[in-house]
């Protein structure tokens, strides 16, 4: 695999952005063409203009997310915790490590550690993701703070009340079965210490997670979706365990 000299948190969705821009430009050309033909009803042309603008806006959102938005959103997530540097942290769905590494940097002057879990196999993209996360951890200088484990979020091996903070970004919605998603939320709550904080950023099923936690008698805070900084647009759910 390619050896990087700086952290790689892709895949960068350049191709998706190009597709949106191409569709938008094609739509604008079609709009201009239709305006020149009076026999075609104008509302058709303006409908195409509206759709074209939406395509271009989505392309711009992706570009912003790649270069600025995702890092801004990571900072938004970790700002939910008043860090002492001594926290034991779990990152559920570590991916290429962008969130776990940002957390680890908050622990540099303390005894805190981050455990990042994900599901990897020996084939294809999932194995490459494990390669990238380990490489990113080394390049970011936090190898002494972050360790990775292969685990399913719905069946955590950790003892109850192990972690001070649990974070998860764009992970739980990938669990297709609704009951298994519920188990994942309950497992995260189980391994979280009393007084600890659970923070989930996701683009789907936030209301579902909220209901699970409310049924446990917990107070849940949910942000609006951040359309400008995240793609797909994501909210942040936070809860403190009693």
C-alpha positions as CSV (number, residue, x, y, z in Angstrom):
1,X,0.0,0.0,0.0
2,X,1.0,3.6,-0.6
3,X,3.1,5.1,2.2
4,X,2.0,8.6,3.1
5,X,4.2,11.3,4.6
6,X,1.2,13.2,6.1
7,X,-2.0,11.9,7.6
8,X,-4.6,10.7,5.1
9,X,-8.3,11.0,6.2
10,X,-9.9,10.3,2.8
11,X,-11.5,9.1,0.8
12,X,-12.0,12.7,-0.4
13,X,-15.3,12.8,-2.3
14,X,-13.8,14.8,-5.2
15,X,-15.6,12.5,-7.7
16,X,-19.0,13.2,-6.1
17,X,-18.3,16.9,-6.2
18,X,-17.3,16.7,-9.9
19,X,-20.6,14.9,-10.6
20,X,-22.7,17.5,-8.9
21,X,-20.8,20.4,-10.6
22,X,-21.1,18.7,-14.0
23,X,-24.8,18.1,-13.6
24,X,-25.3,21.7,-12.4
25,X,-23.4,23.2,-15.4
26,X,-25.3,21.0,-17.8
27,X,-28.5,22.2,-16.2
28,X,-27.5,25.8,-16.6
29,X,-26.7,25.3,-20.2
30,X,-30.1,23.6,-20.7
31,X,-31.7,26.6,-18.9
32,X,-30.1,29.1,-21.2
33,X,-31.1,27.0,-24.2
34,X,-34.7,26.8,-23.1
35,X,-35.0,30.5,-22.5
36,X,-34.2,31.1,-26.1
37,X,-37.1,29.0,-27.2
38,X,-40.3,30.9,-26.4
39,X,-42.5,27.9,-27.4
40,X,-41.3,26.0,-24.3
41,X,-43.1,27.0,-21.1
42,X,-40.8,29.1,-18.9
43,X,-41.6,27.3,-15.7
44,X,-39.8,24.2,-17.1
45,X,-36.7,26.3,-17.7
46,X,-36.8,27.8,-14.2
47,X,-37.4,24.4,-12.6
48,X,-34.2,23.1,-14.3
49,X,-32.4,26.2,-13.1
50,X,-33.5,25.4,-9.5
51,X,-32.3,21.8,-9.7
52,X,-29.0,23.0,-11.3
53,X,-28.4,25.4,-8.4
54,X,-29.1,22.5,-5.9
55,X,-26.5,20.4,-7.7
56,X,-23.9,23.1,-7.6
57,X,-24.6,23.9,-3.9
58,X,-24.1,20.2,-3.0
59,X,-20.8,20.2,-4.9
60,X,-19.7,23.3,-2.9
61,X,-20.8,21.6,0.3
62,X,-18.6,18.6,-0.4
63,X,-15.5,20.7,-1.2
64,X,-16.1,22.7,2.0
65,X,-16.4,19.5,4.0
66,X,-13.2,18.0,2.6
67,X,-11.0,21.0,3.3
68,X,-12.6,22.8,6.2
69,X,-15.9,21.4,7.4
70,X,-14.9,18.0,8.7
71,X,-12.1,19.4,10.9
72,X,-14.5,22.1,12.2
73,X,-17.0,19.4,13.1
74,X,-14.4,17.3,14.9
75,X,-13.5,20.3,17.0
76,X,-17.2,20.9,17.6
77,X,-17.6,17.3,18.9
78,X,-14.6,17.4,21.2
79,X,-15.5,20.8,22.6
80,X,-18.5,19.1,24.3
81,X,-16.1,17.7,27.0
82,X,-14.1,19.7,29.6
83,X,-10.9,17.7,29.2
84,X,-8.5,17.1,32.0
85,X,-6.1,14.9,30.0
86,X,-6.7,11.9,32.2
87,X,-9.9,10.5,30.5
88,X,-10.2,7.0,29.3
89,X,-12.0,7.3,26.0
90,X,-13.7,5.0,23.5
91,X,-14.2,5.9,19.9
92,X,-16.9,3.7,18.3
93,X,-16.2,3.4,14.6
94,X,-12.7,4.8,14.5
95,X,-12.4,4.7,10.7
96,X,-9.2,6.4,9.7
97,X,-8.9,7.9,13.1
98,X,-9.6,11.6,12.6
99,X,-11.8,11.9,15.8
100,X,-9.7,9.5,18.0
101,X,-6.5,11.4,17.1
102,X,-8.1,14.8,17.8
103,X,-9.2,13.4,21.2
104,X,-5.7,11.9,21.9
105,X,-4.2,15.4,21.4
106,X,-6.4,16.6,24.2
107,X,-4.8,13.9,26.4
108,X,-1.2,14.6,25.6
109,X,-0.4,16.1,29.0
110,X,-2.2,13.6,31.1
111,X,-2.6,9.8,31.6
112,X,-5.6,9.5,29.4
113,X,-5.9,6.9,26.5
114,X,-8.1,6.4,23.5
115,X,-9.4,3.0,22.4
116,X,-10.7,3.0,18.9
117,X,-12.9,0.1,17.7
118,X,-14.1,-0.8,14.2
119,X,-14.9,-3.9,12.1
120,X,-12.0,-4.8,9.9
121,X,-11.4,-7.8,7.6
122,X,-8.5,-9.0,5.6
123,X,-9.9,-8.0,2.3
124,X,-10.5,-4.7,0.4
125,X,-11.4,-1.3,1.8
126,X,-11.9,-2.3,5.4
127,X,-8.3,-3.7,5.6
128,X,-7.0,-0.5,4.0
129,X,-8.9,1.6,6.6
130,X,-7.0,-0.3,9.3
131,X,-3.7,0.4,7.6
132,X,-4.5,4.1,7.3
133,X,-5.6,4.5,10.9
134,X,-2.4,3.0,12.2
135,X,-0.3,5.1,9.8
136,X,-2.2,8.3,10.8
137,X,-1.7,7.5,14.5
138,X,2.0,7.3,13.9
139,X,2.2,10.4,11.8
140,X,0.2,12.5,14.2
141,X,2.5,11.5,17.1
142,X,-0.1,9.9,19.3
143,X,0.9,6.2,19.1
144,X,1.3,6.2,22.9
145,X,-2.2,7.4,23.3
146,X,-4.3,5.5,20.9
147,X,-4.9,1.7,20.4
148,X,-7.2,0.0,18.0
149,X,-9.4,-3.1,18.4
150,X,-11.6,-5.1,16.1
151,X,-15.0,-5.1,17.8
152,X,-18.7,-4.9,16.9
153,X,-20.4,-1.9,18.5
154,X,-23.4,-4.0,19.5
155,X,-21.3,-6.6,21.5
156,X,-18.5,-4.7,23.3
157,X,-16.0,-6.8,25.3
158,X,-15.2,-4.1,27.9
159,X,-16.3,-4.3,31.5
160,X,-19.2,-2.1,32.6
161,X,-18.3,1.5,33.5
162,X,-14.8,1.4,31.8
163,X,-14.8,4.7,30.0
164,X,-15.1,8.4,31.0
165,X,-16.0,9.5,27.5
166,X,-17.4,7.7,24.5
167,X,-17.5,9.3,21.1
168,X,-18.9,8.0,17.8
169,X,-19.0,9.7,14.4
170,X,-20.9,8.5,11.3
171,X,-20.9,4.9,12.5
172,X,-24.1,3.6,14.2
173,X,-26.3,4.3,11.2
174,X,-24.3,1.7,9.2
175,X,-25.8,-1.0,11.4
176,X,-28.8,-2.0,9.3
177,X,-30.9,-3.9,11.9
178,X,-32.8,-1.6,14.2
179,X,-32.5,-3.9,17.1
180,X,-28.8,-4.2,16.7
181,X,-28.6,-0.4,16.6
182,X,-30.4,-0.3,19.9
183,X,-28.0,-2.9,21.3
184,X,-25.1,-0.7,20.2
185,X,-26.4,2.3,22.1
186,X,-27.1,0.2,25.2
187,X,-23.6,-1.3,25.0
188,X,-22.0,2.2,24.8
189,X,-24.1,3.2,27.8
190,X,-23.1,0.1,29.7
191,X,-19.4,0.6,29.4
192,X,-19.6,4.4,30.2
193,X,-18.9,5.4,33.7
194,X,-21.5,7.1,35.9
195,X,-21.0,10.8,35.3
196,X,-19.4,10.0,31.9
197,X,-20.4,11.6,28.6
198,X,-21.6,9.9,25.5
199,X,-21.4,12.0,22.2
200,X,-22.7,10.7,18.9
201,X,-22.6,12.5,15.7
202,X,-24.6,10.9,12.9
203,X,-26.6,11.8,9.8
204,X,-29.4,9.3,10.4
205,X,-31.4,7.8,13.2
206,X,-30.6,10.5,15.8
207,X,-34.2,10.5,17.0
208,X,-34.1,6.8,17.4
209,X,-31.0,7.1,19.6
210,X,-32.7,9.8,21.6
211,X,-35.7,7.6,22.3
212,X,-33.5,4.7,23.5
213,X,-31.7,7.1,25.9
214,X,-34.8,8.9,27.1
215,X,-36.3,5.5,27.9
216,X,-33.3,5.0,30.3
217,X,-34.3,8.2,32.1
218,X,-31.5,10.3,30.7
219,X,-31.5,13.9,29.6
220,X,-30.5,14.2,25.9
221,X,-29.2,17.2,24.1
222,X,-29.3,17.2,20.3
223,X,-27.9,19.9,18.0
224,X,-29.5,21.0,14.7
225,X,-28.0,19.4,11.6
226,X,-24.9,21.2,10.5
227,X,-25.6,21.5,6.8
228,X,-22.6,23.8,6.0
229,X,-19.9,21.8,7.7
230,X,-20.9,18.1,7.3
231,X,-21.7,15.9,4.3
232,X,-24.1,14.3,4.7
233,X,-25.6,16.8,7.2
234,X,-25.1,15.5,10.7
235,X,-26.3,16.3,14.2
236,X,-24.6,15.9,17.5
237,X,-26.3,14.0,20.4
238,X,-24.8,14.3,23.9
239,X,-25.8,12.7,27.1
240,X,-24.3,12.4,30.6
241,X,-24.8,9.0,32.3
242,X,-26.4,9.2,35.8
